[in-house]
């Protein structure tokens, strides 16, 4: 080895640089689940959240860690900025999306369901409410209300002043509170309602469906133009129940439901003739189902085969 050449590690990098990369990698991996959760709650898409994490990683590897006081906060800031860019792009994509758009369902571990705050924040019902916010409002709401990030740090992430962020947070909170479920129900209550729905579904029992569906229930289905789905939300217990019973009768297929946990909440994995057809998530209030969210788009069903780790920390 030439006297002037710098000693290298097995990877061919100078020891100091290799150590820096090891440290950066270790930090990123330690916070990866948190960063994914932040990106997913902002985007509603696991595929796009993974892309954001890749962009965050590439940016993180160029950072001088010696200049970073709070590495977790800095990573969240990068993820937020990348998510905001992606969210604006996604909004243009959704304008040409065929039929209603629903968030991508995630098969989640039991610990997600046990964390009430986390389970509510990633529930299909709340994720749909977040869709009605502007990109900046959504980022501010998610960081403040879900992850309890300080106003100063949020301001740095979204490029606004702390005073402006406070105003945005107040406006977003008021908007979400007016549309979110009136009260959170326990997993047991949700499972009971879902079990009643499944029994009625299995037996094509119209009255059984009417008994478990709230009068104002809303059915939204997402086929993405690939699978058949209702082109617009169906509102009302009678309309929803008859659509389900009549639809199954006309289709003449063997439909089976399997209890699962999606986005931290009880859900049904539906199979037609043994093949996965989709996932139904529900919104339950006062022991009755007020929202049915049926994801059939196969591109959105890639994360129901293995558990996704989510965290608020």
N, C-alpha and C positions, 0 to 999 in steps of 0.2 A: 504494500500500500504506500502510495506517495506520501511523504512527510506532510505535505500541505493539504492533502485530502482529509476531509472530516470523517471521523469514525462513524460507521452506520450500524443500524439494527438489522435484524434479519429481513426486514421489509425494505431495506435500502434507504431508510430515512435517518437523518442525524438523530442521536439519542434524545436531544431536547425536543425536537419536533415530534418524534415518536411518542414521548411522554405526554406532550401537550395533546396529541390526538387521542391517546388513551384516556386522558382525563376528560376531554370533550365528549368522547364516545360514552364513557361511564355516566356522565351527567345526563346526556341525552336519553340514554336507555333508562335511567332511574326515573325520568319524568315522562317517558313516552306515553304511558297510559293516560296521564293527565292531559298531555298535549292533544292526543287523539280525541279525548272527551270534549275538550274545548272546541276543536275543529268540527267535530260531528254535531255538537249542539248549535253551532253557528250555521252549518251547511245542510244538515239532515241527510247527508250522503256519506256513507263509509268510504266509497271509492274516491270521492273528492277529498275527504279528510286524509286519506292515505297519501294522496298527491301533495297536500299541504304539508304533511309531515316530512315528505322527501325534500320539498323546497326549504323547509325550516332547517333540516339537517345540513343541507348544502350551505345555507347562509351561516349556520352555527359554526361550521368548520372553518370559516374565514374570520371568525371573531377572535380578537386578542383577549383571552380569558382573564388576563391580569387586569384588564380595565373594567371588568364586570363585577359589580358588588353583589348582586343577587342573581345568580344564574337561573334559578327557577323563574323568576319574574321576567328575565330577559327572554327566555325561551317562550314564555306565554305571549310576550309582546310580539315576537317574530311570527308566531303561529297566528295571532290575531290579525296582523297586517296581511299575511298571506291568505287567510280565510276571507278577509274583506274583499281582496282582489278577486278571489275565486267566486264569492257570493254574487258579485256584480256580473260576472260572466255567466253564472248559473241562471240568473234572472232572465238573461236574454235567451238562454236555452229553453227555459220553461215556457216562454211565449209561444214556442212552436211544438211544445209537448202535446201528444195526443191524449185528450181526456184529462181528468183530475190528476194532480200530482200529489203523491204521499211520500213521507220520509222513508228511507231505506231501513227495514226492520233488522234488528240485531239480536241474535240469540245471546242472552246474558247469563252470567254466573249467579248463583243464589245470593252472594254477598251484595249484588246490585239491588236486588229486590228488598233486602233487609235494610238498606240505607234509604229511608223514606224520602229525604231531600233529593238524592240522586235519582231514585226511581221516578219521582214526579217530574224532575227536570228533563228526563229523556223519554217520558211517556209520549205515545203517539199524539194524544190529545193536546199536550202543551207544545210539542214540536210543530203542530199545525197552527197553533196560535202564533208562534214565533214567525211563521211564514208571512204573517200580515204586517210585520214590522219592516222598516227600511233597513238596509244593511248596517248602517251605523247604529241605529236603535237596537238592532238585534245583538250586535257586538257588545254594546254598553250594558244591555240587560243581562246577557249571559255572564259577562265578567263580574258585574256587580251583584246581581241577585243569586246567581248560582255558585260562583266561585269566590265571592266576597272580596274581590280585588278593590284596592283603594282608588279613589277618584284620580289622584295624581298619576298612578300607574296606568289607569285606563286612558287618561288624557294622552299619555305618551304613546300608547298603543294605537289610538284612533286618530291622532293628529288634531285634537281639539284642546281648548283650554279646560282646566278643571271646572270652572264655573259653567261652561257650556255642557260639559259631561253631566253635571248634576241636573241640569234642566232636561237633558235627553233621558237620563235615568228615570226622572220623575214622570215624564211623558210616557215612556215605554212601560213602566210599571203600571201606570193607570190604564193603559191600553190593554195590557195582558190580564190584569185583574178583572177587567170587565168581560173577558172572554174565556178565562180558564174555568175548570170545574169549580163549583161553589165550595166544595169541601173535599178533601182527600179521603178516599175510602181505604180500608185495610186490604191487604192482599187476599185475606180470607173472604171478605165481602165480594171482591171482584171475582174470585174463583167460583163462589156460589152462583153468581149471576151467569158466569160463563158456562158453568156446568148445566144450568137450566137451559141455556141457549143451545148447547150442544145436544142435549137430549131431544129437544124439539126439532133440531136440525136432522138428527139421525132418524127420527120417526116421521119427518115431514108433517109435524103437528102444528097446524096453523094457530090453534088456540094457545098452545104452549109458547109459541113465539110471541103472541100478543101479550101474554102474561108477563114475560120478562123484558119486553121492549117498552121503553117510556113512550108516552104519546107523541113527544116531539123528537123521537130518535132520528138520527141522520146516518144514512149509509153512503160511504164514499168508496169507490173501487178504482184501483190503478192498474191498468193493463199495459200502459205505455204504447198502445198501438200494436202490441205483439199478441196479447191475450185479450179476449173479449171482456169488456167491462162497461158498466153503465156510464154514459157520456157526461152525466152531471149528477150531483148529489141527489139522493132520494130522501124525502122528508116525510115523517109520519109512520107510526107503527103499522097501520093497516097496509099502506103501500109497500113498506119494506118487507113485512111478513109475506104478503102475497107474491111479491117479486121473487123471494127466496123459494117458496113452496112451488110456485108455477114454473120457475126457472129450472129447478131440480127435476120436476116432473117431465118437462119437455126435453131436457138433456138426456134423461134415461141413463145416468151414470151411477156408479157406486162411489158415493162420497163419504169419506170417513174423516173425523176430526180427532186430533191428538193434542192433549193439553201440553203447553210449553210455556216458557217465559221469554217474552220479547221486550226489549227496552226496559227491563226491570219490572215488567207487569205481566199478569196472566194473559195468555193468548191461545189461539188455536192454530195448529199447523194442519191444513186441509190437504187431503190426497184424493185424487180421482183415479179409480182403478189402480190404486197402489202407488201412483206417481204424484210427487209434490205438485199441488196446484196453486197454493198461495198461503198467506198468513193473514189471520183476522185478529186485529187488536181491538180492544173495546175501551169505551169511556163509561164508567159506572157512577151513577148518582142516586142516592136514596134506594139502593138495592135493585135498581133497574138500569138497563143499558140505554144510554143516551147517544152513544156514538159507536158506529161499526166502521172499521177501517180495513178494507180488504186489498192487500197488495198481491197482484198476480203477475206483474211484470217480472219475467225471469231474471233480468239483469239486476233486479233489486233483491233477489233471494239468495245471493251467494254467501251471505253472512249468517245463515240459519243452520249451517251444518256443523259449526264449531263455535264455542263461546267467545265473545269479545269482552275483554277486560276494560271496564270504565271506572273512573275514580274522580273525586273532587279534590284530591290532595296530591 
